[in-house]
Every structure is written in C-alpha cells, then in structure tokens.
Amino acid sequence: MVRLRRPSLPTSVLPKLGRSLSGELTTDRLLTLLAHLRLLYAAPPQDGAAHPDEETVQDWPYSREVEEDDGVDPLHAHDAFERTWAVNWLNLVVKRGEGWMAEADEMGDEGEKEVRARIVEEAAQLVSLMSATSEGGSILRPLLLPTCLPDANPQTEPLLITLNDGLPSSLDPTSVGLQSWGSSIILARMIALDPLTFGLGVPEHRALELGAGTGLLSLVWKGMSERLGAPSEVFATDYHEAVLDNLKRNVEANSAAITPITSPAGSPYINPADSSTNVSSLASSSSSLPVQAHKLDWSAVHSSRAFAAASSRGQPVTISMPPPFDKPFHTLLAADVVYGPEHAQWLKSCVEQFLVKPDSAEAQGQVAHDAAEAVPTSSIASLSLEDTQDKAVPIPTRPALHSTESTAVEDGAATHTAKTTSTGGEAAGEASRGKYSPAFHLIVPLRPTHVEAIASIKDVFPRKEDLPPRREGEPWRVAVESVTEIERVKGVGRADEENYRLYRIAFA
C-alpha cells in the first residue's frame, strides 16, 4: 500500500446550496469548487489516467492523502454516481443563480452581481460539457424512493430508480420531456409510500401513463405492483420520438430494479406468498420489458372522439384504437402535462376513451379480485430487510442528491404536507381506504406562469358533487372526486413551483 494525494470526490466536498449566499457559502468558495470540478471532469487526462497529475494535486485546496494499491486509479471520471452528484449540484447552482443575483441587486453591489453571474455561467458550461461527454449525452439521476415512513418498524426496502435525464434545449421545446420534473417525483414518492391508496395490489391491472417523459411514474407503478404480488401491465406513452427513445432506455436500465425475478438483489415481494403469480404473469407478458413504451397523440384521440360524437346521436361515443389501446385501463397517470388550455380538454377525451367504465366487465373483475385477493395493508410492513434473503440487505447509506433531498431523513424532509378535499361519493371514500376503483391521477405544479392553463382543469373537469345523479342507461361523466394540495418539498422541483395539486378524476 502507498499513500498518494488525490482530489476529493464531489460527494465529500460539495455543500448544500441555500437561497442566499451567506456565511461559509461565499462566491470565492463557489468559484474554487467550480475549479475543482473542472479539474476532475474538464482537464485533459495525463497519460490515460482518470485523475489529475500529482504535481497539480499537491497543493490543491480540495485534496487529501489516501492509501491505495500501487497502480490502481481511485478516481474514475466516468463513475456514474459521483458524476451525477456533481451535475445535479451544478444544475442547482444555475437554478439558485437568479435569486443570488437578485440578492446582489438589493445590496446595490454591481461587482458582486457580476461575480455571481460568472458563477452561474461557469456552472452551466460545466453541465453542458459533462453531459456532452457522458454516455448517451444524458445525466444519470438516481432517485431513492422510500416504501415506508422513517419511523416504521420494520423498515421496507426502498425502491431505487435511475433515470437518464437529458438537458433541455432552448431550440427544442419538446425536450422538456427528457427531464424528470418535481410533480412526477412527488407523485412517485406518494405511490411508493402508500400504493394501496392508489389501487395497486389488485391482479390483472392495466395502467397507462400519459405524457410519460422519463417514465418515472410507470417505473414506480410497475415496481410497487410487483412487490405487492399483483404485477400490473404498465404502458408509458409520449408523443415525441426523442422522448420515447429516452423512455425506452430508462425502462431497460431499470428492469432489474423493478422486476423481482430478474433483480440481482432479489427485490423481494411485499407479499411473498404471491411470488408464483408474479413469475407466471411476467412469463406470459407480450413484451420482454416490464413497462411498454408507445406513441400516443392526445389531440388525435380528442379529434376522433369529437367526430364520432357528431354522428352518434346521443349514443356512447366509441372509436377503434390499435393495441394496446384497444382495451381499457384501470388506472391513468399524468404529471405536469398541462401547459395550455387545450391540454385539459385533450386529457378529458383520453380519460373518456381509455379509463374503465365502472359498470364494465373489466371493472367488475377488479372489484371481485379486490374483495377476495387484494393485499392487506398489514402485509406492507411485513417486508423486513432482514427477512428478504439469507443475509440482511442494508438500507442504502448514500445521502440523497440535492435534487431529491425530500428522501433525506435527517432533516425531516422525507415527509410532505398534504390536504385532501373530497368532493363526495362512495368511490372517493373507498379509494382513501385502499379499495379499488378506476381513476385518473393527475398532478400539476402551481406556477405563476401557468395560471390560465391550470385554471382550465377546473373548467373542463367538473366536481362530482356538482353533477346531477346519473340515471341508468345514461353515458358516464368524467368528474373530479378529490383534490389534494401538496406543499412544495425542499430540494424538489423548480424554484417557481409554489406547491402542487393532485386530482383524482373518475367517472360519475
């Protein structure tokens, strides 16, 4: 063993970033940290080595002596976790930059403002460089989703999803689908923590995600359904080809993590008695991937239904769709997909077309399964990490990334504050107790720049209690059963997202 001086890794030196530059977090320190990341990731390699040369590192402020085998390189420039940590930290620097410059404006210090603008510019350049040189031109973003509260005993295994997040392009407005936004992370955490409330755990369930983007919701839905011993058929959809390509990469990368029988770690079932159901169901799947990705144009669905309605003469509107859209779905999911007033109307048409009607054979079959075979709530807590294999599987000790600090237990950010307003109805009450009923779960961020778009949801989707009772034989109406207001979680989402609103939409 020899002692060598090496540059410190990003996880050991990059500090948390506050909304204000004060105390130890100064512009000088930030500039030094940016230089450190340039040394790690932007400096040309020396003789093929992944770390900077000894002379450069000798007096470097962020370096330390380490013991290592002679000839073994301790710093791998392409280490996915360290690289992702650094990129997420740099992204947060860019996000915080506007507030930091506004703070300098209030102080009346133009020199300070220029330095802060330089920090933001250098951070953005580093992000671009590191993303361009990473595999596939994307950022690996691990998300650790707890499946139980921090004080639960015993603890259950968290769900780890690793996403390829692409950088948005100002020249391509569709590239926003290459990123995982705050709304999807919030809803993904809610599903992982309380899957039964969302209708998971019922066999032969079909779920459809609209505007899936990176596919986070679909991956979490599939993963939790597998753990509950009742694997769902999950279909993730988007319209843009680049987004779909990235979505398929994410499904392939996470297949082992969300499908127990192929997971290296076992990914044990919450209801182990149903493991045979998992294997047979997966073996009979029409796709080798646990989540299937498909192109879907909401506007085309809306136009086709409008045309059919014009000639239906009051009869239920039906249009033919190719597989897998030829059969209805028991659950629809969407996160941060309403950017214009027309989007809510398109979504309503998709709900009318794809969601199982309450009196259909598919829905009645789900209810029968729910009464006889649904996983009891108590079984969720039965998955102890000590019981999963012959030896204990430790809870991951990696700290949460800055972009997902909501998973950190130490600062109390693992919980969020939510207030649900139910519009009444038996189905809404059953859903809150974990009993199955078909529903569309739509979560949106409340941003000052999207007030009109979000207001259109209220205009398009009436409250269930405001509709007259449905008479037998009349068409089903789409309505809002409940609305949950969710406070913004520290470290998740954009700075302009004040809070979030989760709609449970169903037939009435």
C-alpha positions in Angstrom: 0.0 0.0 0.0 1.2 3.5 -0.8 0.0 6.9 0.2 -0.9 9.2 -2.6 -2.5 12.6 -2.8 -5.8 12.6 -4.7 -8.5 15.3 -5.4 -11.6 14.9 -3.2 -14.7 13.4 -4.7 -17.8 15.6 -5.3 -19.9 13.8 -2.6 -17.3 14.8 0.0 -16.8 18.5 -0.8 -19.9 19.9 -2.5 -22.0 21.8 0.1 -25.8 22.3 0.2 -26.9 25.4 -1.6 -29.2 27.9 0.1 -31.3 30.5 -1.5 -29.0 33.2 -0.1 -25.2 33.4 -0.3 -24.2 34.0 3.3 -22.0 32.5 6.0 -19.5 30.0 4.7 -21.2 29.8 1.3 -19.4 32.7 -0.5 -18.7 33.5 -4.1 -14.9 32.7 -3.5 -15.8 29.3 -2.2 -18.1 28.6 -5.1 -15.5 29.6 -7.7 -13.0 27.3 -6.0 -15.5 24.4 -6.1 -16.2 25.1 -9.8 -12.4 25.0 -10.5 -12.3 21.7 -8.6 -15.0 20.2 -10.8 -13.2 21.4 -13.9 -10.0 19.7 -12.6 -11.9 16.4 -12.2 -14.0 16.4 -15.3 -12.8 19.0 -17.8 -9.0 18.8 -17.5 -7.3 16.6 -20.2 -6.2 13.2 -18.9 -2.5 12.7 -18.2 -1.1 9.5 -19.8 -4.5 8.0 -19.9 -5.1 8.4 -16.2 -8.5 9.4 -15.0 -7.2 11.7 -12.2 -5.1 14.9 -12.5 -1.3 14.6 -12.2 0.4 14.5 -8.8 2.0 18.0 -9.2 -1.3 19.6 -9.9 -3.0 18.0 -6.9 -0.1 18.5 -4.4 -1.3 22.0 -3.2 -4.9 21.7 -4.3 -7.3 23.0 -1.7 -9.7 20.1 -2.1 -7.5 17.1 -2.0 -6.4 14.5 0.6 -3.9 11.7 1.1 -5.3 8.2 0.6 -3.9 4.7 0.9 -4.2 2.6 -2.2 -2.7 -0.2 -4.2 0.1 0.9 -6.4 -1.1 1.5 -9.9 -4.8 1.4 -9.0 -6.7 4.6 -10.0 -9.1 5.6 -7.3 -10.9 8.3 -9.2 -12.9 7.1 -12.2 -14.0 10.2 -14.2 -17.0 8.2 -15.5 -18.2 7.0 -12.1 -22.0 7.4 -12.6 -22.8 8.3 -9.0 -20.1 10.9 -8.5 -20.7 12.4 -11.9 -24.4 12.6 -11.4 -23.9 14.2 -8.0 -21.7 16.9 -9.5 -24.1 17.6 -12.4 -27.1 17.8 -10.1 -25.2 20.2 -7.8 -24.2 22.3 -10.8 -27.8 22.4 -12.0 -28.9 23.7 -8.6 -26.2 26.4 -8.8 -27.9 27.5 -12.1 -31.3 27.3 -10.5 -30.3 29.3 -7.5 -28.4 31.9 -9.6 -31.3 34.1 -10.4 -32.1 34.5 -6.7 -28.4 35.2 -5.8 -28.2 37.9 -8.5 -31.4 39.5 -7.2 -29.9 39.5 -3.7 -26.9 41.3 -5.0 -29.2 43.8 -6.7 -30.9 44.5 -3.4 -27.5 45.1 -1.8 -26.7 47.6 -4.6 -23.4 45.8 -5.3 -22.8 45.6 -9.1 -19.4 43.9 -8.6 -20.9 41.1 -6.5 -23.7 40.7 -9.1 -21.1 40.2 -11.9 -19.3 37.6 -9.9 -22.5 35.7 -9.2 -23.4 35.8 -12.9 -20.0 34.4 -13.7 -20.6 31.5 -11.3 -23.9 30.7 -13.0 -22.3 30.9 -16.4 -19.4 28.6 -15.4 -21.8 26.1 -13.8 -23.9 26.0 -16.9 -20.9 25.4 -19.1 -19.7 22.6 -16.9 -23.1 20.9 -17.0 -23.1 21.1 -20.8 -19.5 19.7 -21.1 -20.1 16.9 -18.6 -23.4 15.9 -20.3 -21.8 16.0 -23.8 -19.1 13.7 -22.6 -21.2 11.3 -20.6 -22.5 8.1 -22.2 -25.5 8.8 -24.4 -25.3 12.5 -23.8 -27.5 12.3 -20.8 -27.3 12.6 -17.0 -27.8 9.6 -14.8 -30.1 10.6 -12.0 -30.7 8.1 -9.1 -33.9 8.5 -7.1 -34.2 6.6 -3.9 -37.9 6.3 -3.0 -38.8 5.1 0.5 -41.5 2.5 0.7 -42.3 3.2 4.4 -42.0 6.1 6.8 -38.7 6.7 8.6 -40.1 5.6 12.0 -41.7 2.4 10.6 -40.6 -0.9 12.2 -39.5 -3.0 10.5 -38.2 -1.0 7.6 -39.0 -2.0 4.0 -36.7 -1.9 1.1 -36.6 1.4 -0.8 -37.2 1.5 -4.5 -34.2 2.8 -6.5 -34.9 4.2 -9.9 -32.1 5.5 -12.1 -33.1 7.9 -14.9 -31.4 9.3 -17.9 -32.2 13.0 -17.7 -31.4 15.0 -20.9 -30.6 18.7 -20.8 -33.5 20.8 -22.1 -32.8 22.7 -25.3 -34.0 26.3 -25.9 -34.2 25.3 -29.6 -36.5 22.3 -29.0 -39.5 22.9 -26.7 -40.3 19.2 -26.7 -37.0 18.4 -24.9 -38.7 19.2 -21.5 -39.9 15.6 -21.7 -36.3 14.4 -21.3 -36.3 15.6 -17.7 -38.0 14.4 -14.5 -39.9 17.3 -13.1 -40.9 17.9 -9.5 -44.5 16.8 -9.9 -43.6 13.3 -11.1 -41.1 12.9 -8.2 -43.7 14.0 -5.7 -46.4 11.6 -7.0 -43.8 8.8 -7.4 -43.0 9.1 -3.7 -46.6 9.1 -2.7 -47.3 5.9 -4.7 -44.2 4.2 -3.3 -45.2 5.1 0.3 -48.9 4.3 0.0 -49.5 2.1 -3.0 -52.8 0.6 -1.9 -54.5 4.0 -1.8 -53.7 4.4 -5.5 -55.3 1.0 -6.3 -52.1 -1.1 -6.5 -52.2 -4.7 -5.3 -55.1 -5.9 -7.4 -54.3 -8.6 -10.0 -54.7 -8.2 -13.8 -54.5 -4.4 -13.5 -53.7 -2.2 -16.6 -52.1 1.2 -16.1 -51.5 3.9 -18.7 -49.2 6.9 -18.2 -49.9 10.0 -20.4 -47.0 12.2 -21.3 -44.6 9.9 -19.5 -41.4 11.8 -20.2 -38.7 9.8 -18.5 -41.2 7.2 -17.3 -40.7 7.6 -13.6 -44.4 7.1 -12.7 -44.7 4.0 -14.8 -41.5 2.5 -13.4 -42.6 3.1 -9.8 -46.1 1.8 -10.5 -44.7 -1.4 -12.1 -42.1 -1.8 -9.3 -44.6 -1.5 -6.5 -47.2 -3.7 -8.2 -44.5 -6.4 -8.4 -43.7 -6.1 -4.7 -47.3 -6.4 -3.8 -47.5 -9.7 -5.6 -50.0 -8.4 -8.2 -48.0 -7.1 -11.2 -49.7 -4.6 -13.4 -49.4 -4.3 -17.1 -47.9 -0.8 -17.5 -47.9 1.3 -20.7 -45.9 4.5 -20.8 -46.8 6.9 -23.6 -45.5 10.1 -25.1 -45.7 11.8 -28.5 -42.1 12.9 -29.3 -39.7 10.4 -30.7 -36.6 11.7 -28.8 -38.6 11.4 -25.5 -39.8 7.9 -26.4 -36.2 6.8 -27.2 -35.0 8.1 -23.8 -38.1 6.5 -22.1 -37.2 3.1 -23.6 -33.6 3.5 -22.3 -34.9 4.2 -18.8 -37.1 1.1 -18.9 -34.2 -1.1 -20.0 -31.9 0.4 -17.3 -34.4 -0.2 -14.5 -35.8 -3.6 -15.5 -33.8 -5.4 -12.9 -34.7 -3.0 -10.1 -38.4 -3.1 -10.6 -38.9 -6.8 -11.7 -38.1 -9.0 -8.7 -37.3 -12.2 -10.6 -34.5 -10.6 -12.5 -33.1 -8.4 -9.8 -29.6 -9.1 -8.6 -30.6 -8.1 -5.1 -33.8 -10.1 -5.1 -36.1 -7.1 -4.9 -38.3 -9.1 -2.5 -42.1 -9.1 -2.6 -44.1 -7.3 0.0 -46.5 -10.3 -0.2 -44.1 -13.3 -0.7 -46.9 -15.8 -0.8 -47.9 -14.4 -4.2 -44.5 -14.9 -5.8 -45.7 -17.6 -8.1 -48.3 -15.2 -9.5 -45.5 -12.8 -10.4 -43.5 -15.3 -12.3 -46.3 -16.7 -14.4 -47.7 -13.2 -15.1 -44.3 -11.9 -16.3 -43.7 -15.0 -18.4 -46.9 -14.5 -20.2 -46.3 -10.9 -20.9 -46.4 -9.8 -24.6 -43.2 -7.8 -24.0 -39.8 -8.8 -22.6 -39.7 -5.3 -20.9 -41.7 -4.7 -17.7 -43.0 -1.4 -19.0 -44.0 -0.9 -22.6 -43.5 2.4 -24.4 -45.8 3.6 -27.1 -46.5 6.8 -29.1 -49.8 8.5 -28.3 -51.3 11.7 -29.7 -53.9 13.1 -27.3 -55.1 15.7 -29.9 -55.9 12.9 -32.4 -57.9 11.0 -29.7 -59.8 14.2 -29.0 -60.5 14.9 -32.7 -61.6 11.4 -33.4 -64.0 11.3 -30.4 -65.4 14.7 -31.4 -66.0 13.5 -34.9 -67.7 10.3 -33.6 -69.8 12.3 -31.2 -71.2 14.4 -34.0 -72.7 11.4 -35.6 -73.5 9.3 -32.6 -77.0 10.9 -32.0 -76.7 10.7 -28.2 -75.3 7.2 -28.1 -72.0 6.4 -26.2 -69.0 7.5 -28.3 -66.7 4.8 -29.4 -63.6 4.9 -31.6 -61.4 2.0 -32.6 -57.7 2.1 -31.5 -54.8 -0.3 -32.2 -53.3 -2.5 -29.4 -52.5 -1.8 -26.6 -55.2 0.9 -26.7 -57.9 -1.4 -27.9 -58.7 -2.4 -24.3 -59.5 -0.1 -21.4 -57.1 0.7 -18.5 -57.9 0.6 -14.8 -55.6 3.5 -13.9 -54.4 6.5 -15.8 -51.4 8.6 -14.6 -50.0 12.0 -15.6 -47.6 14.6 -14.1 -47.0 18.2 -15.2 -48.6 17.8 -18.6 -51.0 20.8 -18.7 -49.3 23.8 -20.5 -52.2 25.2 -22.4 -56.0 25.4 -22.0 -56.5 22.8 -24.8 -54.5 20.2 -22.9 -57.1 19.7 -20.3 -59.7 19.0 -22.9 -57.5 16.5 -24.7 -56.8 14.8 -21.4 -60.6 14.5 -20.7 -61.0 12.8 -24.1 -58.3 10.4 -23.2 -60.0 9.6 -19.9 -63.3 9.0 -21.7 -61.6 6.8 -24.2 -59.2 4.8 -22.1 -60.5 4.6 -18.5 -62.5 1.5 -17.5 -66.2 2.3 -17.0 -67.4 1.4 -13.5 -70.1 -1.0 -14.9 -67.8 -2.7 -17.4 -66.8 -6.4 -17.1 -63.1 -5.2 -16.6 -64.1 -3.0 -13.6 -66.3 -5.7 -12.1 -63.5 -8.2 -12.3 -61.1 -5.8 -10.5 -63.7 -5.3 -7.7 -64.1 -9.1 -7.3 -60.3 -9.5 -7.1 -60.2 -6.6 -4.6 -62.7 -8.3 -2.3 -61.1 -11.7 -2.4 -57.4 -11.3 -3.1 -56.2 -7.8 -2.6 -53.1 -7.4 -0.5 -53.9 -6.5 3.1 -52.5 -3.3 4.4 -50.6 -5.1 7.2 -48.6 -7.0 4.6 -46.7 -3.9 3.5 -44.9 -3.8 6.9 -44.1 -7.5 6.7 -41.2 -6.9 4.3 -38.3 -6.5 6.7 -34.9 -6.1 5.1 -33.7 -8.9 7.4 -36.3 -11.3 6.0 -35.6 -10.7 2.3 -32.6 -13.1 1.9 -30.3 -15.3 3.8 -28.4 -12.3 4.9 -29.6 -8.8 5.7 -29.9 -6.3 2.9 -28.7 -2.9 4.2 -30.7 0.3 3.6 -28.6 2.3 1.1 -26.4 4.8 3.0 -25.7 7.1 0.1 -27.0 10.6 1.0 -29.9 11.9 -1.1 -28.9 14.0 -4.1 -29.5 17.8 -3.9 -32.3 17.4 -6.5 -34.0 14.8 -4.3 -33.4 16.0 -0.8 -37.0 15.0 0.0 -35.7 11.5 0.6 -33.3 12.6 3.3 -34.5 11.5 6.8 -32.0 13.6 8.8 -33.5 17.0 8.0 -37.1 15.9 8.3 -37.7 16.4 4.6 -39.0 12.9 3.9 -42.5 14.0 4.6 -44.7 16.5 2.9 -47.8 18.3 4.0 -50.9 17.4 2.0 -54.5 18.4 2.4 -57.2 16.4 0.5 -60.6 17.8 -0.3 -63.1 15.1 -1.3 -66.0 16.1 -3.5 -68.0 13.3 -2.0 -69.1 9.9 -3.4 -68.6 6.3 -2.4 -65.8 5.7 -4.8 -63.7 8.5 -3.3 -64.1 7.1 0.2 -63.3 3.6 -1.0 -60.1 4.9 -2.7 -59.0 6.6 0.5 -59.2 3.2 2.3 -57.2 1.4 -0.5 -60.2 -0.2 -2.2 -60.1 -0.3 -6.0 -62.0 2.0 -8.2 -60.9 3.2 -11.7 -59.3 6.6 -11.6 -57.1 9.1 -13.4 -54.4 10.6 -11.1 -53.2 14.0 -12.4 -50.6 16.1 -10.6 -49.7 19.6 -11.6 -47.4 22.3 -10.2 -48.8 25.7 -9.4 -46.6 28.2 -11.2 -47.3 31.9 -11.7 -46.6 31.5 -15.4 -49.2 28.7 -15.9 -52.2 30.1 -14.1 -54.5 30.1 -17.1 -53.5 26.5 -18.1 -54.1 25.1 -14.6 -57.4 27.0 -14.3 -58.6 25.2 -17.4 -58.6 21.9 -15.4 -61.4 23.3 -13.3 -63.3 24.4 -16.4 -63.0 21.0 -18.2 -63.4 18.6 -15.2 -66.5 19.4 -13.1 -66.7 18.4 -9.4 -68.6 15.2 -8.9 -70.9 16.8 -6.3 -71.9 19.4 -8.9 -73.3 16.9 -11.3 -76.9 15.7 -11.2 -77.3 12.0 -10.3 -76.7 9.7 -13.3 -79.7 7.8 -14.5 -79.4 4.2 -15.6 -78.5 4.0 -19.3 -77.1 7.5 -19.4 -73.5 8.0 -20.5 -70.9 8.2 -17.8 -69.5 11.7 -17.0 -65.9 12.4 -16.1 -65.5 14.4 -12.9 -63.1 15.3 -10.0 -63.6 13.1 -7.0 -60.9 14.7 -4.8 -58.2 17.3 -4.8 -55.0 17.1 -2.7 -53.0 20.3 -2.1 -49.3 19.4 -1.5 -46.8 21.8 -0.2 -43.5 22.2 -2.0 -40.8 19.8 -0.8 -37.4 21.1 -0.1 -35.0 20.4 -2.9 -37.6 19.1 -5.4 -38.9 20.9 -8.4 -38.2 24.3 -9.9 -37.9 27.4 -7.8 -41.1 28.9 -9.3 -43.3 25.9 -8.2 -45.2 27.2 -5.2 -46.9 23.9 -4.4 -48.7 21.0 -6.2 -52.2 19.9 -6.8 -53.2 16.2 -7.2 -56.5 15.5 -8.8 -58.3 12.1 -8.6 -60.6 12.0 -11.6 -63.1 9.3 -12.3 -66.5 8.5 -13.9 -69.6 9.7 -12.2 
